[in-house]
Amino acid sequence: MERGPGPDGARRALGCLLEAVLASRGEANAVFDILAVLQVGARAAEGVGEGPRGSREGGSRAEQSPQARLSPQSEDSEEIREAVRACGRLFAALLERGELFVGRLPSEDSVLAGSQGATRKYKVWMRHRYHSCCNRLRELLAHSSFEVKELALSTLMRFVQLEGVHPLEKPKWDGCYLFPHQLFKAVVEGLLSLEDDCSLLLSQFREYLEHDDIRYHTMQAATDIVVRVANRYLEVPFTFWNNAFTLLSAVSLPRQECNTSSFYVKHAKLSQTWKVVHLKEHRKAFQLMWLGFLKHELPLGLYKKVLVIMHDSILPHLAQPSLMIDFLTRAYDMGGAISLLALNGLFILIHQHNLHLPAYLVAAFAKRLSRLALTAPPEALLMVLPFICNLLRRHPACRVLVHHPLGHELDSDPFDPEEGNPAESRALESSLWELQALQQHYHPEVSQAASVINQALSVSEISIAPLLELTAFEIFERNLKKKCQESVPLQFIPAQGLLGLQDDLCAQHFTLS
């Protein structure tokens, strides 16, 4: 069969080969001709020219060279896409028809040389070709043409779906959950490339993450791949870390358990014994994924990216948010903008997740905030002061800072703000005299907020969420809208006319006529 020039000729040739394979097992070797086009800068598909020897499926095509019909190293992306489509249709049909071997796949040579029946030989041989196809498609995820990569990804995901419905492994027990782990892990590994930036392809993969099973197995696969790559390379390429972050940050869990599940691999009935149907198990996988990623030394740029999404996209979905304390502490020690972003994460852990911290650490944190508060603007103080009071409510051991028997001032304060180790800062020996000083603040709302410590603190904490984005302009506008009950006196002595003030110099030399 000769192909005509251009993509149309390739399409017709591939179509004829596809029809031949599906119509007769005797034309099985035509699969090699299709797989040959998928080669990217490599020789033709593994096992070219071999058929199921000793069976009717081999036929005379085993002697024919596939290069006579299609170019195995074609650089024409359109021709490659046609081959991908042909492989997709071919193996999708074979999966649905049950013509691939099911179970632990034996060696191709041992089966073909043995005395098994022709049907078994055909199924084993064709499943090996299916594996070759999947390997070629995975290689195409690194192709220079995005159209080829996108089509290879969608074809692989179609195989994942079909393998889930028509498993190539035997269930261990009745009702056992089956998923094509090996194939899907290969897809995720192809997306987490060490050489190529896959951010655009990963954006296409996001649509699959909306399905519960794909999301769950993506988290498991990503966790394993990160561990393997980190153990294999002394210096992991930045490209890999960036691809991994792009994938991990695309995983989003629902806030609460849903009655309806969205599965990419369709099942007649979902069993409650399957881990994949429970949000609790998704949270565990999510936590393992992020902790496994963040325990490594990441590029500085990624620290910033992770910390920016920490409070909104990571901490709310962790099974144990307090486990992030090590990463946040390490990030805080880096200094600069990364330290500020890490403080935000620590603030979330303390305020929302009841992080149990030693009293000396909380005291040092409260003292550092109080010292900074002396020079902070009013809009910041209106948030910081209630937050310090909330710390005292949550950690009663730190109330000694308010009720210190000696009291302190700046020149006698034992607290060392320059000490890097909170345990050595002597914060618990000090007091919050800074809050007492702020009771004399020029802004009445700040003075009132600082005066709260003069009374017994209430049990319930004060919500500071409305104060987080408060600006100086908003405070000014709010004060302008306040209505006074009566006029505010500006003079102690009532004036007698415009120039009628007592002992007024103008009144002595001028009169109004």
Beta strands, then each sheet from edge to edge (+ up, - down):
end
